[in-house]
Amino acid sequence: MMKRIPEPDLMNGDKQALAYANADFNEPHSLFIELFRQTFSYTNIQGHVLDLGCGPADISIRFANTYPRCLLEGVDGSKNMLKHGREAVIKQKLERRVDLICGYLPKAQLPRAHYDVIISNSLLHHLTDPMILWDMIKKYTTDNTSVFIMDLMRPDSLQAARQLVGDYAATEPAILQEDFLNSLCASYRVDEVTEQLQKAGLGMLKIRAVTDRHFIVCGRLG
Ligand SMILES: C[S@@+](CC[C@H](N)C(=O)[O-])C[C@H]1O[C@@H](n2cnc3c(N)ncnc32)[C@H](O)[C@@H]1O
């Protein structure tokens, strides 16, 4: 089994943020929205939504377009990522519904005490301590909050990680291929996340692998 190799938490480099903002994440990001929709199909999704580690806001924007009765706050510690995010929000004419906040988790000051929905994609593997994400979730949820987290799963070996980069990012610029490899090596396995959830007292959330490289954690606390 490959040991986890952490990567820097914030994605603040100019080139890194630009490459990430311009990358084509249509497949995983539409899967994120589709799986959210399936998970909470019985619920009327509306109200205040928090997107933790929103980066250039592609998921925030897709979510806002899917659920027009939601107001979103995205938070990220990278000014460069948020610069691209704000441009994208303006382009989509969503300034009134999507607000991007620069803040470093877990200290970031958020405008609301609780949210109706909390989403996060590909933040967990960046955090210096994974419990930061689960503590944020406990702090900002009520029993009725819909929680939906997606992240990468660490493959068994470096060779398997390289294979995934070849399978899914072969045509991307070198900087993105390198980011993807580093992220796969920094990500957690399902058994490790299950342990984190137990430790956080969040064992009621469900975890499952949804592709050869992604898992989701979802549900409600109540
Ligand atoms: C891989 S990107 C994912 C961005 C976005 N969620 C998406 O799916 O496109 C991870 C983001 O988390 C941010 N991040 C990592 N650690 C953070 C922290 N402690 N506080 C705030 N943002 C953080 C990074 O700056 C980066 O924008």
The ligand as an SDF file (V2000), in Angstrom:
LIG
                    3D

 27 29  0  0  0  0  0  0  0  0999 V2000
   -8.2620   20.9430   -5.6680 C   0  0  0  0  0  0  0  0  0  0  0  0
   -8.8860   22.5200   -5.2830 S   0  0  0  0  0  0  0  0  0  0  0  0
  -10.6330   22.2190   -5.4100 C   0  0  0  0  0  0  0  0  0  0  0  0
  -11.3820   23.4550   -5.8060 C   0  0  0  0  0  0  0  0  0  0  0  0
  -12.8800   23.2680   -6.0600 C   0  0  0  0  0  0  0  0  0  0  0  0
  -13.5700   22.7480   -4.9130 N   0  0  0  0  0  0  0  0  0  0  0  0
  -13.1100   22.3860   -7.2500 C   0  0  0  0  0  0  0  0  0  0  0  0
  -13.6370   21.2760   -7.0850 O   0  0  0  0  0  0  0  0  0  0  0  0
  -12.7740   22.7890   -8.3840 O   0  0  0  0  0  0  0  0  0  0  0  0
   -8.6600   22.6670   -3.5180 C   0  0  0  0  0  0  0  0  0  0  0  0
   -8.8860   24.0740   -2.9990 C   0  0  0  0  0  0  0  0  0  0  0  0
   -8.8520   24.0760   -1.5700 O   0  0  0  0  0  0  0  0  0  0  0  0
   -8.1880   25.2510   -1.1310 C   0  0  0  0  0  0  0  0  0  0  0  0
   -7.6960   25.0190    0.2350 N   0  0  0  0  0  0  0  0  0  0  0  0
   -6.8540   24.0600    0.6500 C   0  0  0  0  0  0  0  0  0  0  0  0
   -6.6440   24.1490    1.9790 N   0  0  0  0  0  0  0  0  0  0  0  0
   -7.3930   25.1880    2.4340 C   0  0  0  0  0  0  0  0  0  0  0  0
   -7.5980   25.7910    3.7100 C   0  0  0  0  0  0  0  0  0  0  0  0
   -7.0050   25.3310    4.8160 N   0  0  0  0  0  0  0  0  0  0  0  0
   -8.4270   26.8490    3.7960 N   0  0  0  0  0  0  0  0  0  0  0  0
   -9.0430   27.3450    2.6760 C   0  0  0  0  0  0  0  0  0  0  0  0
   -8.8850   26.8230    1.4490 N   0  0  0  0  0  0  0  0  0  0  0  0
   -8.0740   25.7550    1.3100 C   0  0  0  0  0  0  0  0  0  0  0  0
   -7.0990   25.4630   -2.1690 C   0  0  0  0  0  0  0  0  0  0  0  0
   -6.6350   26.7920   -2.1890 O   0  0  0  0  0  0  0  0  0  0  0  0
   -7.8110   25.0600   -3.4580 C   0  0  0  0  0  0  0  0  0  0  0  0
   -8.4320   26.1500   -4.0890 O   0  0  0  0  0  0  0  0  0  0  0  0
  1  2  1  0
  2  3  1  0
  2 10  1  0
  3  4  1  0
  4  5  1  0
  5  6  1  0
  5  7  1  0
  7  8  2  0
  7  9  1  0
 10 11  1  0
 11 12  1  0
 11 26  1  0
 12 13  1  0
 13 14  1  0
 13 24  1  0
 14 15  1  0
 14 23  1  0
 15 16  2  0
 16 17  1  0
 17 18  1  0
 17 23  2  0
 18 19  1  0
 18 20  2  0
 20 21  1  0
 21 22  2  0
 22 23  1  0
 24 25  1  0
 24 26  1  0
 26 27  1  0
M  CHG  2   2   1   9  -1
M  END
$$$$
